[in-house]
Amino acid sequence: MPANLTTPFLSYCFIVDIPGIAIASFSEATISEMTINTVTYREGTDPQYIRELPTLTSYSNPVFRKGLTASMDLYNWHQLVATQGASAKGASKNVSVTLIDASGSPLANWDLMGAFPVRYVSGGMNAASADVVVEEIELAIHYMKRTK
């Protein structure tokens, strides 16, 4: 049955698919912000008004957070880019983020094209706390498209 067009989706169930990286799950995902840049234009015959014209589209960096585990996949991906650059084989990946409902059916999907890591953070540790250590990766992308 198709989703109701007026009911907003809940944000707690999602899947992040990074090809070649076996990750159990992320606890948080921040999707890229899309911004259409503009240029100001004034016609010579119009002395009073200026116009905004669209130019290039830019994307913010998506960020993903998960509990730190024995898996070195995210760290190794970051190190590949840090040591060999974004053009190295396996450095650039097409990442998919799918919002799902409680039964696992997809509600919305974003494809992050040409993604590579630009920041990796292993969370802090505190002997006075029983919090989970969080691993974070930030990606740069060529572009993003919502496919559902």
Backbone as ProteinMPNN parsed JSONL, in Angstrom:
{"seq_chain_A": "MPANLTTPFLSYCFIVDIPGIAIASFSEATISEMTINTVTYREGTDPQYIRELPTLTSYSNPVFRKGLTASMDLYNWHQLVATQGASAKGASKNVSVTLIDASGSPLANWDLMGAFPVRYVSGGMNAASADVVVEEIELAIHYMKRTK", "coords_chain_A": {"N_chain_A": [[0.84, -1.181, 0.0], [0.63, 2.228, -0.863], [2.433, 4.958, 0.654], [0.859, 7.324, 2.836], [0.3, 10.525, 1.658], [0.156, 12.756, 3.282], [1.022, 12.181, 5.813], [3.704, 12.61, 7.937], [6.971, 11.086, 7.893], [8.612, 9.0, 10.315], [11.795, 9.313, 11.931], [13.468, 7.319, 12.945], [14.064, 4.756, 11.887], [16.269, 3.554, 9.631], [18.458, 2.751, 6.884], [21.831, 2.586, 6.041], [23.738, 2.186, 3.276], [26.875, 1.375, 2.36], [28.868, 0.517, -0.14], [31.018, -2.3, 0.003], [31.644, -1.999, 2.646], [31.077, -3.389, 5.684], [28.784, -2.695, 7.875], [27.038, -2.81, 10.88], [24.969, -1.09, 11.892], [23.999, 2.358, 11.791], [23.586, 4.924, 14.203], [22.847, 7.47, 13.819], [22.177, 9.645, 11.114], [22.96, 12.267, 9.008], [21.636, 13.872, 6.372], [22.719, 15.351, 3.275], [22.574, 18.867, 2.707], [21.003, 20.623, 0.159], [21.815, 23.301, -1.896], [20.984, 25.89, -4.034], [22.984, 28.025, -5.638], [23.129, 31.536, -6.372], [23.337, 34.287, -8.709], [23.533, 37.785, -8.817], [21.744, 39.889, -10.958], [21.337, 42.638, -13.072], [19.296, 44.253, -15.313], [20.042, 46.498, -17.938], [17.986, 48.154, -18.782], [16.291, 48.321, -16.694], [16.083, 50.284, -14.116], [15.472, 50.001, -11.437], [15.191, 47.402, -10.248], [16.839, 44.387, -9.242], [17.742, 41.071, -10.236], [17.748, 37.649, -9.188], [19.563, 34.964, -10.372], [19.673, 31.47, -10.961], [22.563, 29.432, -10.35], [25.151, 27.283, -9.79], [24.619, 24.143, -8.047], [25.146, 23.289, -4.696], [26.33, 21.035, -2.128], [26.063, 20.082, 1.248], [28.202, 18.343, 3.594], [27.399, 15.012, 4.313], [26.905, 13.342, 7.467], [27.651, 10.551, 9.483], [26.953, 8.539, 12.304], [27.885, 6.024, 14.646], [27.968, 3.328, 17.042], [31.171, 2.509, 18.303], [32.926, -0.321, 17.195], [34.681, -3.486, 16.789], [35.171, -3.444, 14.111], [37.133, -2.145, 11.509], [36.486, -0.887, 9.213], [35.386, 1.738, 8.462], [37.408, 3.458, 9.385], [39.611, 2.46, 7.899], [38.752, 3.057, 5.295], [38.769, 5.848, 5.403], [41.527, 6.2, 5.827], [42.552, 5.208, 3.415], [41.77, 7.223, 1.608], [43.117, 9.361, 2.823], [45.809, 8.663, 2.505], [46.14, 7.93, -0.206], [44.486, 9.483, -1.746], [41.382, 10.808, -3.162], [40.962, 9.759, -5.647], [41.89, 7.191, -5.662], [41.58, 3.636, -6.143], [38.527, 2.345, -5.049], [38.108, 4.404, -3.268], [36.124, 6.326, -3.764], [32.665, 6.107, -3.391], [29.26, 5.138, -4.042], [26.83, 5.978, -1.962], [23.952, 4.903, -0.231], [21.056, 5.987, 1.427], [18.336, 4.897, 3.149], [15.162, 5.481, 4.306], [13.046, 3.685, 6.379], [9.966, 1.944, 7.216], [8.369, 0.502, 10.175], [8.002, -2.144, 9.425], [10.013, -2.595, 7.657], [9.733, -1.722, 5.068], [10.643, 0.406, 2.368], [10.503, 3.951, 2.634], [11.569, 6.402, 1.854], [14.37, 7.421, -0.156], [17.782, 8.306, -0.537], [20.422, 8.887, -2.714], [23.815, 9.199, -2.513], [26.174, 10.367, -4.421], [29.434, 9.545, -5.575], [30.82, 9.6, -3.099], [33.239, 10.225, -0.551], [35.354, 9.846, 2.35], [36.005, 12.642, 4.466], [36.432, 13.35, 7.033], [37.115, 11.733, 10.067], [36.121, 10.553, 13.201], [36.882, 9.218, 16.299], [35.046, 8.656, 19.094], [35.151, 10.282, 22.347], [36.438, 9.055, 25.494], [35.428, 8.272, 28.838], [35.992, 7.682, 32.114], [34.14, 8.011, 34.108], [31.711, 7.522, 33.049], [29.195, 5.504, 31.466], [28.638, 5.529, 28.826], [28.2, 4.732, 25.321], [30.963, 4.443, 23.129], [31.321, 6.544, 20.408], [31.645, 6.411, 16.912], [32.403, 8.446, 14.156], [31.82, 9.526, 10.831], [32.444, 11.754, 8.209], [31.399, 12.72, 5.019], [32.372, 13.817, 1.753], [30.581, 14.704, -1.159], [29.776, 14.23, -4.653], [27.273, 14.741, -5.802], [23.763, 14.623, -4.892], [20.796, 12.682, -4.98], [17.321, 12.306, -4.539], [15.575, 9.399, -4.661], [13.213, 8.213, -4.014]], "CA_chain_A": [[0.0, 0.0, 0.0], [1.467, 3.417, -0.913], [2.454, 5.799, 1.858], [-0.063, 8.446, 2.878], [1.052, 11.709, 1.256], [0.074, 13.824, 4.271], [1.564, 11.741, 7.099], [5.164, 12.693, 7.948], [7.708, 9.877, 8.259], [9.411, 9.021, 11.541], [13.209, 9.297, 11.53], [14.29, 6.387, 13.723], [14.408, 3.525, 11.163], [16.929, 3.843, 8.364], [19.563, 1.88, 6.494], [22.892, 3.234, 5.28], [24.46, 1.176, 2.503], [28.154, 1.823, 1.808], [29.415, -0.671, -0.795], [32.325, -2.778, 0.448], [31.837, -1.765, 4.074], [30.087, -4.154, 6.456], [28.44, -1.951, 9.082], [25.786, -3.319, 11.436], [23.973, -0.018, 11.819], [24.346, 3.694, 12.269], [22.58, 5.448, 15.119], [22.438, 8.802, 13.359], [22.595, 10.009, 9.763], [22.575, 13.607, 8.588], [21.637, 13.938, 4.919], [23.261, 16.591, 2.724], [21.717, 20.005, 2.393], [21.18, 21.059, -1.236], [21.636, 24.733, -2.024], [21.197, 26.438, -5.375], [23.627, 29.333, -5.55], [22.577, 32.501, -7.321], [24.119, 35.449, -9.076], [22.693, 38.965, -8.952], [21.754, 40.396, -12.337], [20.524, 43.833, -13.276], [19.168, 44.619, -16.719], [20.325, 47.911, -18.159], [16.763, 48.916, -19.006], [15.496, 48.312, -15.465], [16.91, 51.014, -13.142], [14.994, 49.854, -10.064], [15.188, 46.055, -9.682], [17.84, 43.389, -9.607], [17.187, 39.718, -10.259], [18.606, 36.535, -8.788], [19.543, 33.888, -11.351], [20.297, 30.264, -10.397], [23.836, 28.986, -10.935], [25.527, 25.919, -9.407], [24.054, 23.541, -6.847], [26.174, 22.786, -3.782], [25.848, 20.049, -1.161], [26.815, 19.989, 2.494], [28.741, 17.012, 3.834], [26.615, 14.152, 5.202], [27.635, 12.822, 8.621], [27.077, 9.309, 9.999], [27.475, 8.168, 13.627], [27.545, 4.682, 15.109], [28.766, 2.844, 18.155], [32.463, 1.951, 17.915], [33.04, -1.777, 17.316], [35.979, -3.997, 16.349], [35.309, -3.211, 12.673], [38.034, -1.053, 11.114], [36.106, -0.522, 7.846], [35.283, 3.185, 8.252], [38.747, 4.017, 9.574], [40.444, 2.07, 6.756], [38.293, 3.831, 4.147], [39.318, 7.194, 5.595], [42.98, 6.132, 5.635], [42.788, 5.05, 1.987], [41.669, 8.558, 1.008], [44.155, 10.208, 3.412], [47.136, 8.304, 2.015], [46.212, 7.767, -1.66], [43.637, 10.472, -2.405], [40.004, 10.43, -3.505], [40.918, 9.057, -6.927], [42.374, 5.82, -5.48], [40.571, 2.601, -6.363], [37.726, 2.066, -3.861], [37.975, 5.572, -2.396], [34.845, 6.967, -4.031], [31.571, 5.134, -3.354], [27.89, 5.647, -4.103], [26.206, 5.61, -0.692], [22.491, 4.991, -0.252], [20.392, 6.112, 2.731], [16.929, 4.569, 2.958], [14.273, 5.581, 5.46], [12.119, 2.552, 6.324], [8.941, 1.905, 8.261], [8.586, -0.549, 11.181], [8.014, -3.465, 8.789], [11.181, -2.672, 6.784], [9.43, -1.234, 3.725], [11.26, 1.716, 2.132], [9.638, 5.128, 2.57], [12.305, 7.431, 1.107], [15.743, 7.007, -0.422], [18.715, 9.301, -1.059], [21.676, 8.354, -3.239], [24.919, 10.151, -2.379], [27.046, 9.918, -5.498], [30.847, 9.926, -5.507], [31.143, 9.94, -1.708], [34.503, 9.789, 0.049], [35.471, 10.425, 3.69], [36.849, 13.817, 4.672], [36.687, 13.494, 8.477], [36.822, 10.551, 10.871], [36.246, 10.851, 14.628], [36.598, 8.186, 17.302], [34.526, 9.414, 20.219], [35.927, 10.373, 23.58], [36.214, 8.073, 26.551], [35.302, 8.903, 30.137], [35.915, 6.634, 33.128], [32.997, 8.279, 34.97], [30.503, 7.363, 32.265], [28.982, 4.191, 30.838], [28.131, 5.797, 27.483], [28.805, 4.032, 24.192], [31.913, 5.229, 22.352], [30.713, 6.784, 19.102], [32.514, 6.613, 15.761], [31.72, 9.357, 13.237], [32.488, 9.758, 9.549], [31.856, 12.81, 7.384], [31.699, 12.46, 3.615], [32.157, 14.799, 0.687], [29.871, 14.027, -2.249], [29.683, 14.975, -5.911], [25.89, 15.214, -5.822], [22.789, 13.788, -4.202], [19.457, 12.648, -5.58], [16.309, 11.543, -3.82], [14.966, 8.508, -5.653], [11.892, 7.797, -3.539]], "C_chain_A": [[0.881, 1.24, 0.0], [1.357, 4.239, 0.362], [1.434, 6.929, 1.713], [0.735, 9.723, 2.603], [1.033, 12.829, 2.287], [0.664, 13.439, 5.622], [3.094, 11.804, 7.064], [5.806, 11.377, 8.415], [8.441, 10.086, 9.58], [10.868, 8.749, 11.17], [14.053, 8.188, 12.153], [14.673, 5.098, 13.007], [15.004, 3.883, 9.806], [18.076, 2.868, 8.151], [20.554, 2.719, 5.706], [23.685, 2.128, 4.597], [25.697, 1.806, 1.873], [28.803, 0.597, 1.184], [30.825, -1.021, -0.297], [32.601, -2.564, 1.916], [30.709, -2.449, 4.826], [29.859, -3.45, 7.79], [27.108, -2.481, 9.59], [24.703, -2.258, 11.352], [24.563, 1.294, 12.313], [23.234, 4.151, 13.199], [22.083, 6.82, 14.691], [22.989, 9.037, 11.955], [22.076, 11.4, 9.452], [22.739, 13.689, 7.083], [22.167, 15.303, 4.472], [22.177, 17.639, 2.534], [22.025, 20.424, 0.956], [20.884, 22.557, -1.314], [21.9, 25.144, -3.471], [21.76, 27.839, -5.188], [23.037, 30.25, -6.618], [23.6, 33.582, -7.636], [23.133, 36.604, -9.26], [22.869, 39.549, -10.35], [20.84, 41.614, -12.42], [20.503, 44.147, -14.756], [19.375, 46.124, -16.862], [19.084, 48.757, -18.349], [15.888, 48.997, -17.767], [16.302, 48.986, -14.354], [16.573, 50.717, -11.685], [15.22, 48.466, -9.456], [16.382, 45.228, -10.146], [17.181, 42.017, -9.53], [18.225, 38.732, -9.757], [18.458, 35.449, -9.84], [20.232, 32.667, -10.758], [21.591, 29.931, -11.124], [24.088, 27.537, -10.511], [24.798, 25.46, -8.153], [25.201, 23.018, -5.99], [25.519, 21.898, -2.727], [26.708, 20.109, 0.095], [27.286, 18.54, 2.674], [27.822, 16.205, 4.747], [27.504, 13.582, 6.308], [26.889, 11.601, 9.153], [27.761, 8.954, 11.312], [26.99, 6.77, 13.991], [28.409, 4.337, 16.31], [30.051, 2.204, 17.644], [32.477, 0.45, 18.183], [34.449, -2.192, 16.899], [36.211, -3.769, 14.864], [36.184, -1.986, 12.405], [37.639, -0.473, 9.759], [36.065, 0.984, 7.605], [36.647, 3.857, 8.382], [39.638, 3.703, 8.375], [40.051, 2.821, 5.483], [38.851, 5.255, 4.223], [40.822, 7.205, 5.339], [43.348, 5.957, 4.164], [42.781, 6.412, 1.298], [42.787, 9.466, 1.525], [45.528, 9.919, 2.813], [47.243, 8.257, 0.49], [45.332, 8.749, -2.435], [42.286, 9.91, -2.819], [39.906, 9.708, -4.835], [41.443, 7.625, -6.84], [41.238, 4.825, -5.682], [39.857, 2.286, -5.037], [37.521, 3.254, -2.94], [36.611, 6.235, -2.545], [33.754, 5.903, -4.132], [30.234, 5.846, -3.508], [27.147, 5.105, -2.887], [24.697, 5.811, -0.806], [21.969, 5.058, 1.178], [18.909, 5.915, 2.492], [16.189, 4.668, 4.281], [13.243, 4.472, 5.319], [11.074, 2.668, 7.419], [9.229, 0.724, 9.189], [8.636, -1.948, 10.576], [9.209, -3.641, 7.839], [10.935, -2.209, 5.363], [10.033, 0.16, 3.524], [10.221, 2.826, 2.0], [10.263, 6.228, 1.711], [13.736, 6.955, 0.918], [16.546, 8.171, -1.009], [19.971, 8.584, -1.523], [22.713, 9.463, -3.203], [26.017, 9.682, -3.327], [28.474, 10.44, -5.328], [31.299, 10.311, -4.117], [32.524, 9.41, -1.313], [34.668, 10.5, 1.392], [36.42, 11.625, 3.727], [37.151, 14.053, 6.15], [36.264, 12.213, 9.164], [37.067, 10.908, 12.331], [35.951, 9.59, 15.422], [36.234, 8.937, 18.565], [35.411, 9.363, 21.451], [35.547, 9.284, 24.572], [36.23, 8.782, 27.893], [35.088, 7.81, 31.172], [34.711, 6.814, 34.052], [31.668, 8.044, 34.255], [30.414, 5.945, 31.695], [28.409, 4.36, 29.43], [28.881, 4.976, 26.438], [29.797, 4.976, 23.51], [31.363, 5.331, 20.932], [31.799, 7.061, 18.06], [31.735, 7.457, 14.759], [32.528, 9.501, 11.96], [31.704, 10.822, 8.778], [32.321, 12.589, 5.952], [31.572, 13.724, 2.78], [31.465, 14.039, -0.442], [29.908, 14.89, -3.504], [28.285, 15.562, -6.043], [24.991, 14.207, -5.122], [21.488, 13.812, -4.989], [18.536, 11.823, -4.693], [15.56, 10.717, -4.848], [13.622, 7.995, -5.22], [11.427, 8.784, -2.497]], "O_chain_A": [[1.814, 1.308, 0.8], [0.338, 4.222, 1.052], [1.184, 7.422, 0.613], [1.747, 9.968, 3.26], [1.822, 13.768, 2.179], [0.793, 14.296, 6.497], [3.718, 11.124, 6.249], [5.238, 10.656, 9.235], [8.839, 11.201, 9.917], [11.142, 8.037, 10.204], [15.257, 8.131, 11.903], [15.556, 4.392, 13.494], [14.326, 4.443, 8.945], [18.588, 2.252, 9.086], [20.169, 3.473, 4.811], [24.235, 1.245, 5.255], [25.598, 2.649, 0.982], [29.253, -0.287, 1.913], [31.697, -0.159, -0.192], [33.681, -2.908, 2.396], [29.535, -2.132, 4.632], [30.651, -3.597, 8.721], [26.151, -2.593, 8.824], [23.633, -2.505, 10.796], [25.484, 1.329, 13.128], [22.07, 3.801, 13.001], [21.033, 7.28, 15.139], [24.125, 8.672, 11.651], [20.887, 11.678, 9.614], [23.854, 13.588, 6.57], [22.07, 16.286, 5.207], [21.023, 17.326, 2.242], [23.191, 20.562, 0.587], [19.838, 23.02, -0.857], [22.923, 24.783, -4.053], [21.095, 28.723, -4.649], [22.517, 29.789, -7.634], [24.588, 33.76, -6.924], [22.038, 36.419, -9.791], [23.985, 39.685, -10.852], [19.722, 41.612, -11.904], [21.551, 44.291, -15.386], [18.941, 46.912, -16.022], [19.118, 49.963, -18.101], [14.856, 49.668, -17.779], [17.123, 48.331, -13.712], [17.306, 51.133, -10.788], [15.423, 48.366, -8.246], [16.86, 45.354, -11.274], [16.179, 41.836, -8.836], [19.429, 38.954, -9.887], [17.339, 35.054, -10.167], [21.272, 32.805, -10.115], [21.71, 30.116, -12.335], [23.299, 26.655, -10.85], [24.411, 26.268, -7.309], [26.12, 22.378, -6.5], [24.32, 21.994, -2.468], [27.935, 20.18, 0.014], [26.818, 17.634, 1.985], [27.495, 16.659, 5.843], [28.7, 13.368, 6.11], [25.662, 11.607, 9.262], [28.982, 9.048, 11.433], [25.86, 6.382, 13.695], [29.437, 4.965, 16.562], [30.031, 1.449, 16.673], [32.089, 0.001, 19.262], [35.31, -1.34, 16.68], [37.344, -3.89, 14.397], [35.992, -0.928, 13.003], [38.371, 0.347, 9.205], [36.654, 1.463, 6.635], [36.996, 4.724, 7.582], [40.346, 4.583, 7.885], [40.915, 3.182, 4.683], [39.342, 5.795, 3.231], [41.335, 8.124, 4.701], [44.354, 6.504, 3.713], [43.67, 6.72, 0.505], [43.347, 10.252, 0.762], [46.327, 10.838, 2.633], [48.315, 8.514, -0.058], [45.432, 8.832, -3.659], [42.074, 8.697, -2.824], [38.877, 9.102, -5.131], [41.442, 6.912, -7.844], [40.075, 5.135, -5.423], [40.505, 1.998, -4.031], [36.83, 3.134, -1.929], [36.013, 6.659, -1.555], [33.895, 4.923, -4.863], [30.097, 7.015, -3.148], [26.871, 3.908, -2.803], [24.233, 6.779, -1.409], [22.387, 4.282, 2.037], [18.289, 6.661, 1.733], [16.552, 4.012, 5.257], [12.63, 4.327, 4.262], [11.256, 3.378, 8.408], [10.224, 0.023, 9.007], [9.248, -2.847, 11.152], [9.395, -4.721, 7.278], [11.834, -2.292, 4.526], [9.944, 1.003, 4.416], [9.195, 2.661, 1.34], [9.574, 6.899, 0.943], [14.255, 6.183, 1.724], [16.059, 8.916, -1.859], [20.521, 7.759, -0.793], [22.52, 10.53, -3.785], [26.707, 8.702, -3.048], [28.695, 11.602, -4.988], [32.081, 11.249, -3.96], [32.918, 8.305, -1.688], [34.187, 11.619, 1.566], [37.483, 11.621, 3.108], [38.02, 14.856, 6.489], [35.195, 11.669, 8.888], [38.095, 11.495, 12.666], [34.904, 8.966, 15.248], [37.01, 9.757, 19.056], [36.294, 8.515, 21.575], [34.477, 8.681, 24.489], [36.946, 9.766, 28.078], [34.094, 7.086, 31.107], [34.302, 5.861, 34.714], [30.61, 8.339, 34.809], [31.427, 5.282, 31.475], [27.773, 3.448, 28.902], [30.03, 4.581, 26.637], [29.513, 6.16, 23.333], [30.988, 4.326, 20.329], [32.732, 7.83, 18.292], [30.548, 7.219, 14.532], [33.756, 9.586, 11.991], [30.476, 10.788, 8.708], [33.493, 12.305, 5.706], [30.754, 14.596, 3.076], [31.739, 12.858, -0.655], [30.05, 16.111, -3.435], [28.129, 16.741, -6.359], [25.404, 13.092, -4.803], [21.124, 14.826, -5.586], [18.924, 10.779, -4.168], [14.98, 11.256, -5.79], [12.933, 7.374, -6.029], [10.333, 8.636, -1.952]]}, "name": "protein", "num_of_chains": 1, "seq": "MPANLTTPFLSYCFIVDIPGIAIASFSEATISEMTINTVTYREGTDPQYIRELPTLTSYSNPVFRKGLTASMDLYNWHQLVATQGASAKGASKNVSVTLIDASGSPLANWDLMGAFPVRYVSGGMNAASADVVVEEIELAIHYMKRTK"}
